[in-house]
Amino acid sequence: MPRIARILQGNQRACAIQANVGVSLALMMKYKLPITEILRTANQALLRNWVRAVLTSLSMVIGTASLVLVVIAGISGRTYTLEQIRGIGTNLIYAYNESADTAAGIRTLADRINSDDLKAILNEISGIRNAAPIATSHPAIKIEGLTRTISLIGTTPEYRLVRNLEVVHGSFITENDLRFRNKVCLITELFAQKLKQDPFYKGYINLYGIRFNIIGVFRERVSSFGQMEVTDYSAIIPLTVMRNFKQNDSLDQIYISAESLNDVDRIKTETMNLLVRRHRNQAFYKVDNLAAILRAAGKISMGLTVVLLVIAAISLIASGIGIMNVMLITVTERTREIGIKKAIGAYRRVLLAEFLAEALILSGGGGLVGILLGVAVPYSIRFFTDAIRIEVPPIAIVLGFGVTVLVGLIFGMIPALRASRMNPVEALRYE
């Protein structure tokens, strides 16, 4: 008799549940999945305990936002780094004498790179867009009462194109400056600022006792941070004038700009062979470019992105485990409801789809909010500064939402399978 009473009580609850699901129970008898009704039923089930649903989705919001931000930071950081290196010149090749010591330890003039080497490179090697020689010196100059050593660069007008320099004020040296040995120079921005603070500054500087009129101010489009010949205190003068301070035709370095990135390796090899052929066998020359640095920077950036992605993935997995736990609790709480549905003819695949829909709503809803937060952060930076503009790649949004839905699908499968495989008789007896 007590068992019959419990069954009658269960039938009364079944009538109430049947009233809630309405048309869905009728549609469950069909072979096709009633998608619309499944979504409506799943939504109603979540709304019955909406606080728990919101708190469960909150972890997915944080995980998805982290994933989107990591992808944006990784792609944007890599793009910025590679653009900085490309700004110096990925098709830039530089050649210099690495070691030219004899057995007696005396450097010979014949081993040095000279202007004839530059002419031979231009005449014998194809695919060269521009080439510029440089000869350097380091005179001392007094600025604001302090003696500073500056980097004096003697070169040609092609140097501006090869090294991707920007003339901030004035003009660059010309062929006439080379031909007539004009005593003119360009200086760096910091150098110019320091000179303007000197009350005795008259628009020229004295180098080695010779007055040079300052015709312009220049800067590197992408800073090399003093790793190349341009420093904070640098001055560019015509190469022919530099010969007054160096009594030979030797060059410290030759810059070569290839027409195409595909020609860089060939030009490097041909330049090295040409220099070795024109000088002693004991002399050693270095011919290199920035492509190796570009590849290394790309690998480092990719490695950091992968590490951050793993951290974000761990956060999403933790969120998925939270969804699975909540769904298992939901299945346990709704055991009698599941038993009643199965008793009146609900298919396993319909119950499976219903609980999967609940898991996907939890993960997908949290994922959408997380994507909005992840995208809002880069765009909000623009309200504080115009110097930093972070573009949001579409792959970040697609990847963020795709991974979120996948996590919900994977971790929602176990509770859904458990619900669909319940024995209706045992489920109806559950208290």
C-alpha positions as CSV (number, residue, x, y, z in Angstrom):
1,M,0.0,0.0,0.0
2,P,2.8,2.6,0.8
3,R,4.3,1.8,-2.6
4,I,1.0,2.3,-4.4
5,A,0.7,5.7,-2.6
6,R,4.1,6.7,-3.7
7,I,3.3,5.7,-7.3
8,L,0.0,7.8,-7.2
9,Q,2.0,10.7,-5.8
10,G,4.5,10.3,-8.6
11,N,1.7,10.3,-11.1
12,Q,0.5,13.6,-9.8
13,R,4.0,15.1,-10.1
14,A,4.1,13.7,-13.6
15,C,1.0,15.6,-14.5
16,A,2.6,18.8,-13.3
17,I,5.8,18.2,-15.3
18,Q,3.8,17.3,-18.3
19,A,2.0,20.6,-18.1
20,N,5.3,22.4,-18.0
21,V,6.9,20.7,-21.0
22,G,3.6,20.9,-23.0
23,V,4.0,20.2,-26.6
24,S,7.6,18.9,-26.2
25,L,6.4,15.5,-24.9
26,A,4.2,15.0,-28.0
27,L,7.0,16.0,-30.3
28,M,9.3,13.5,-28.5
29,M,7.3,10.7,-30.1
30,K,8.5,11.7,-33.5
31,Y,11.7,10.5,-35.1
32,K,13.0,14.0,-35.8
33,L,14.6,16.0,-33.0
34,P,12.2,18.9,-32.0
35,I,15.1,21.4,-31.8
36,T,12.9,24.4,-31.0
37,E,11.0,22.6,-28.2
38,I,14.3,21.2,-26.8
39,L,15.8,24.6,-26.5
40,R,12.6,26.0,-24.9
41,T,12.6,23.2,-22.4
42,A,16.3,23.6,-21.6
43,N,15.8,27.3,-21.1
44,Q,12.9,26.8,-18.7
45,A,15.0,24.3,-16.7
46,L,17.8,26.8,-16.3
47,L,15.5,29.6,-15.4
48,R,14.1,27.5,-12.5
49,N,17.5,28.0,-10.8
50,W,18.9,31.0,-12.7
51,V,21.3,32.1,-9.9
52,R,23.2,28.8,-10.1
53,A,23.2,29.0,-13.9
54,V,24.6,32.6,-13.9
55,L,27.4,31.6,-11.4
56,T,28.2,28.6,-13.5
57,S,28.5,30.7,-16.6
58,L,30.6,33.3,-14.9
59,S,33.6,30.9,-14.8
60,M,33.2,30.4,-18.6
61,V,33.1,34.2,-19.0
62,I,36.4,34.6,-17.4
63,G,38.0,31.7,-19.3
64,T,36.7,32.8,-22.7
65,A,37.8,36.4,-22.1
66,S,41.3,35.2,-21.1
67,L,41.5,33.1,-24.2
68,V,40.4,36.0,-26.5
69,L,42.8,38.4,-24.9
70,V,45.7,35.9,-25.1
71,V,45.0,35.4,-28.9
72,I,44.8,39.1,-29.5
73,A,47.9,39.8,-27.4
74,G,49.9,37.0,-29.1
75,I,48.9,38.0,-32.7
76,S,49.2,41.7,-32.1
77,G,52.6,41.4,-30.2
78,R,54.0,39.2,-32.9
79,T,52.8,41.5,-35.7
80,Y,54.3,44.6,-33.8
81,T,57.6,42.9,-33.3
82,L,57.9,41.7,-36.9
83,E,56.9,45.2,-38.2
84,Q,59.6,46.8,-36.0
85,I,62.2,44.5,-37.5
86,R,60.9,45.0,-41.0
87,G,61.1,48.7,-40.4
88,I,64.8,48.4,-40.1
89,G,64.8,46.3,-43.3
90,T,64.3,42.5,-43.8
91,N,66.0,42.9,-47.2
92,L,68.9,44.8,-45.7
93,I,72.3,43.1,-46.1
94,Y,75.4,44.4,-44.3
95,A,79.0,43.5,-45.0
96,Y,82.1,44.3,-43.0
97,N,85.6,43.1,-42.2
98,E,85.3,40.8,-39.2
99,S,89.0,40.0,-38.7
100,A,91.9,41.1,-40.8
101,D,94.9,40.5,-38.6
102,T,98.2,39.1,-40.0
103,A,100.4,36.5,-38.3
104,A,102.3,39.5,-36.9
105,G,99.1,40.9,-35.4
106,I,99.1,44.0,-37.7
107,R,95.9,44.8,-39.6
108,T,96.7,45.4,-43.3
109,L,95.1,47.9,-45.5
110,A,94.5,45.4,-48.3
111,D,92.1,43.5,-46.1
112,R,89.7,46.4,-45.5
113,I,86.6,46.8,-47.5
114,N,86.9,49.8,-49.9
115,S,85.0,51.8,-52.5
116,D,86.2,49.5,-55.3
117,D,84.5,46.6,-53.5
118,L,81.2,48.6,-53.5
119,K,81.6,49.3,-57.2
120,A,82.2,45.6,-57.9
121,I,79.2,44.6,-55.9
122,L,76.9,47.0,-57.8
123,N,78.4,45.9,-61.2
124,E,78.6,42.1,-60.7
125,I,75.6,41.2,-58.5
126,S,72.1,41.6,-59.8
127,G,68.9,42.2,-57.8
128,I,70.4,45.1,-55.7
129,R,68.1,48.1,-55.2
130,N,70.5,50.4,-53.4
131,A,73.8,50.2,-51.7
132,A,75.5,52.7,-49.4
133,P,79.0,52.7,-47.9
134,I,79.8,54.1,-44.4
135,A,83.0,55.2,-42.7
136,T,82.7,56.0,-39.1
137,S,84.7,58.0,-36.6
138,H,84.1,59.1,-33.0
139,P,85.1,62.7,-32.3
140,A,84.5,64.4,-29.0
141,I,82.3,67.5,-28.7
142,K,81.3,69.7,-25.8
143,I,77.5,69.9,-25.1
144,E,76.2,71.8,-22.1
145,G,79.7,71.9,-20.6
146,L,80.1,68.1,-20.9
147,T,82.4,66.3,-23.4
148,R,80.5,63.7,-25.3
149,T,81.7,61.3,-27.9
150,I,79.5,61.2,-31.0
151,S,79.2,58.7,-33.8
152,L,80.2,60.5,-37.0
153,I,79.0,58.7,-40.1
154,G,80.4,59.4,-43.5
155,T,78.1,58.1,-46.3
156,T,76.2,58.8,-49.5
157,P,72.6,59.9,-50.3
158,E,71.6,56.3,-50.8
159,Y,72.2,55.7,-47.0
160,R,68.8,57.3,-46.3
161,L,66.9,54.8,-48.4
162,V,68.9,51.7,-47.4
163,R,68.7,52.4,-43.6
164,N,65.1,53.7,-43.8
165,L,65.8,57.0,-42.1
166,E,63.3,59.8,-41.7
167,V,64.4,63.5,-42.1
168,V,62.5,65.3,-39.4
169,H,63.7,68.8,-40.3
170,G,65.8,70.1,-43.2
171,S,67.2,67.9,-46.0
172,F,69.5,65.0,-46.5
173,I,73.0,65.2,-48.0
174,T,73.0,65.3,-51.9
175,E,75.3,64.4,-54.7
176,N,76.4,68.0,-54.9
177,D,77.5,67.8,-51.2
178,L,79.6,64.7,-52.2
179,R,81.0,66.3,-55.3
180,F,81.9,69.7,-53.8
181,R,82.9,68.3,-50.4
182,N,80.4,70.6,-48.6
183,K,80.9,70.8,-44.9
184,V,77.3,69.9,-43.9
185,C,75.8,67.4,-41.6
186,L,72.6,66.0,-40.2
187,I,72.2,65.2,-36.5
188,T,69.8,63.1,-34.4
189,E,66.8,64.5,-32.6
190,L,68.3,64.2,-29.1
191,F,71.6,65.8,-30.3
192,A,69.6,68.7,-31.8
193,Q,67.6,69.2,-28.6
194,K,70.8,69.4,-26.5
195,L,72.4,71.9,-29.0
196,K,69.4,74.2,-28.9
197,Q,69.7,74.4,-25.1
198,D,73.2,75.9,-25.6
199,P,73.0,79.7,-25.7
200,F,76.1,79.8,-27.9
201,Y,74.6,77.5,-30.6
202,K,74.6,79.2,-34.0
203,G,73.4,76.4,-36.3
204,Y,76.8,74.6,-36.7
205,I,79.1,72.3,-34.8
206,N,82.9,71.9,-34.8
207,L,84.3,68.5,-35.6
208,Y,88.1,68.0,-35.7
209,G,88.5,71.7,-35.9
210,I,86.2,72.0,-39.0
211,R,82.9,73.9,-38.9
212,F,79.9,71.8,-40.2
213,N,76.6,73.6,-40.9
214,I,73.6,71.5,-39.7
215,I,71.2,71.1,-42.6
216,G,68.8,68.7,-41.1
217,V,67.6,66.5,-38.2
218,F,67.0,62.8,-38.8
219,R,65.9,59.7,-36.9
220,E,65.5,56.0,-37.5
221,R,61.9,55.0,-38.4
222,V,62.4,52.0,-36.1
223,S,64.9,52.4,-33.3
224,S,67.8,50.0,-33.3
225,F,68.5,51.0,-29.7
226,G,72.2,51.7,-30.4
227,Q,72.9,48.3,-31.7
228,M,73.8,49.7,-35.1
229,E,75.9,52.7,-36.1
230,V,73.2,55.3,-35.3
231,T,73.2,56.3,-31.6
232,D,71.6,59.0,-29.6
233,Y,74.4,61.4,-30.6
234,S,75.1,60.8,-34.2
235,A,76.0,63.0,-37.2
236,I,75.9,62.2,-40.9
237,I,78.4,63.9,-43.2
238,P,79.3,63.4,-46.9
239,L,81.7,60.4,-47.4
240,T,84.1,62.6,-49.4
241,V,84.5,64.9,-46.4
242,M,85.1,62.0,-44.1
243,R,88.2,61.3,-46.2
244,N,89.8,64.4,-44.6
245,F,89.8,62.4,-41.3
246,K,90.7,59.0,-42.8
247,Q,93.7,59.0,-45.1
248,N,92.6,55.9,-47.1
249,D,89.8,54.6,-49.2
250,S,88.7,52.0,-46.7
251,L,85.1,51.6,-45.5
252,D,83.8,50.3,-42.2
253,Q,80.7,48.8,-43.6
254,I,78.6,48.4,-46.8
255,Y,74.8,48.3,-46.6
256,I,73.0,46.6,-49.5
257,S,69.2,46.7,-50.1
258,A,67.8,43.8,-52.1
259,E,65.0,44.3,-54.5
260,S,63.2,41.3,-53.2
261,L,63.3,39.3,-50.0
262,N,63.8,36.2,-52.1
263,D,67.1,37.6,-53.4
264,V,68.6,38.2,-50.0
265,D,70.3,34.7,-49.5
266,R,71.7,34.8,-53.1
267,I,73.1,38.3,-52.7
268,K,74.6,37.4,-49.3
269,T,76.4,34.4,-50.8
270,E,77.6,36.3,-53.9
271,T,78.8,39.3,-51.8
272,M,80.8,37.0,-49.5
273,N,82.4,35.2,-52.5
274,L,83.2,38.5,-54.2
275,L,84.9,40.0,-51.1
276,V,87.0,36.8,-50.5
277,R,88.0,36.8,-54.1
278,R,89.2,40.4,-54.1
279,H,91.2,40.2,-50.8
280,R,93.6,37.9,-48.9
281,N,92.6,34.4,-48.0
282,Q,93.5,35.2,-44.4
283,A,90.9,38.0,-44.2
284,F,87.5,37.2,-42.7
285,Y,84.4,39.0,-43.7
286,K,80.9,39.0,-42.3
287,V,77.9,39.3,-44.6
288,D,74.6,39.1,-42.8
289,N,71.0,40.4,-42.8
290,L,68.0,40.7,-40.4
291,A,66.1,37.7,-41.7
292,A,67.6,35.5,-39.0
293,I,66.5,38.0,-36.3
294,L,63.1,38.0,-37.9
295,R,62.7,34.3,-37.8
296,A,64.0,34.2,-34.2
297,A,61.5,36.9,-33.1
298,G,58.7,35.0,-34.8
299,K,59.6,31.8,-33.0
300,I,59.9,33.5,-29.6
301,S,56.6,35.3,-30.1
302,M,54.9,32.1,-31.2
303,G,56.3,30.2,-28.2
304,L,55.0,32.8,-25.7
305,T,51.6,32.7,-27.4
306,V,51.4,28.9,-27.1
307,V,52.3,29.2,-23.4
308,L,49.6,31.8,-22.7
309,L,47.1,29.7,-24.7
310,V,47.8,26.7,-22.6
311,I,47.2,28.8,-19.4
312,A,43.9,30.0,-20.9
313,A,42.9,26.5,-21.9
314,I,43.5,25.3,-18.4
315,S,41.1,28.0,-17.2
316,L,38.5,26.9,-19.7
317,I,38.9,23.2,-18.7
318,A,38.3,24.2,-15.1
319,S,35.1,26.1,-16.2
320,G,34.0,23.0,-18.2
321,I,34.4,20.8,-15.1
322,G,32.3,23.2,-13.2
323,I,29.6,23.0,-15.8
324,M,29.8,19.2,-15.7
325,N,29.4,19.1,-11.9
326,V,26.4,21.4,-12.0
327,M,24.8,19.4,-14.8
328,L,25.3,16.2,-12.8
329,I,23.6,17.8,-9.8
330,T,20.8,18.9,-12.1
331,V,20.3,15.3,-13.5
332,T,20.2,14.0,-9.9
333,E,17.6,16.6,-8.9
334,R,15.4,15.8,-11.9
335,T,15.6,12.1,-11.8
336,R,11.9,11.6,-11.3
337,E,11.1,14.1,-14.1
338,I,13.4,12.1,-16.4
339,G,11.7,8.8,-15.4
340,I,8.2,10.2,-16.1
341,K,9.4,11.5,-19.5
342,K,10.8,8.2,-20.4
343,A,7.7,6.4,-19.1
344,I,5.4,8.3,-21.4
345,G,7.6,7.7,-24.4
346,A,10.5,10.2,-24.5
347,Y,13.3,9.0,-26.8
348,R,16.9,8.7,-25.4
349,R,18.2,11.0,-28.1
350,V,15.7,13.7,-27.2
351,L,16.7,13.6,-23.5
352,L,20.4,13.6,-24.5
353,A,19.8,16.6,-26.8
354,E,17.9,18.4,-24.0
355,F,20.6,18.2,-21.4
356,L,23.3,18.9,-24.0
357,A,21.3,22.0,-24.9
358,E,21.4,23.2,-21.3
359,A,25.2,22.7,-21.1
360,L,25.7,24.5,-24.4
361,I,23.5,27.4,-23.2
362,L,25.6,27.7,-20.1
363,S,28.9,27.6,-22.0
364,G,27.7,29.5,-25.0
365,G,26.1,32.3,-23.0
366,G,29.2,32.7,-20.9
367,G,31.4,32.5,-24.0
368,L,29.5,35.3,-25.7
369,V,29.9,37.6,-22.7
370,G,33.5,36.6,-22.4
371,I,34.2,37.5,-26.0
372,L,32.5,40.9,-25.6
373,L,34.8,41.6,-22.5
374,G,37.9,40.3,-24.3
375,V,37.2,42.5,-27.4
376,A,36.2,45.5,-25.2
377,V,39.6,45.7,-23.5
378,P,41.7,46.4,-26.6
379,Y,39.2,48.9,-27.9
380,S,39.0,50.7,-24.5
381,I,42.7,51.5,-24.7
382,R,42.0,53.9,-27.5
383,F,40.1,56.1,-25.1
384,F,43.2,56.7,-23.1
385,T,45.9,57.0,-25.7
386,D,46.1,57.2,-29.5
387,A,49.7,55.9,-29.6
388,I,48.5,52.3,-29.1
389,R,46.0,50.8,-31.4
390,I,45.4,47.1,-31.0
391,E,43.5,45.4,-33.9
392,V,41.2,42.5,-33.0
393,P,41.8,39.7,-35.5
394,P,38.6,37.7,-36.4
395,I,40.4,34.5,-35.5
396,A,40.4,35.5,-31.8
397,I,36.6,35.8,-31.9
398,V,36.1,32.6,-33.9
399,L,38.6,30.6,-31.7
400,G,37.1,31.9,-28.5
401,F,33.5,31.0,-29.3
402,G,34.5,27.7,-30.9
403,V,36.5,26.5,-28.0
404,T,33.8,27.6,-25.6
405,V,31.1,25.6,-27.4
406,L,33.5,22.6,-27.7
407,V,34.1,22.7,-23.9
408,G,30.4,22.8,-23.2
409,L,29.8,20.0,-25.6
410,I,32.5,17.7,-24.1
411,F,31.8,18.3,-20.5
412,G,28.0,18.3,-21.0
413,M,28.1,14.9,-22.7
414,I,28.6,12.9,-19.5
415,P,25.6,14.3,-17.6
416,A,23.5,14.1,-20.8
417,L,24.4,10.4,-21.3
418,R,23.6,9.7,-17.7
419,A,20.2,11.2,-18.0
420,S,19.4,9.5,-21.3
421,R,20.4,6.0,-20.0
422,M,18.3,6.1,-16.8
423,N,16.0,3.2,-16.2
424,P,12.5,4.7,-16.0
425,V,11.3,2.3,-13.3
426,E,14.3,3.1,-11.1
427,A,14.0,6.8,-11.8
428,L,10.3,6.8,-10.8
429,R,11.2,5.1,-7.5
430,Y,13.8,7.8,-6.7
431,E,13.1,10.0,-3.7
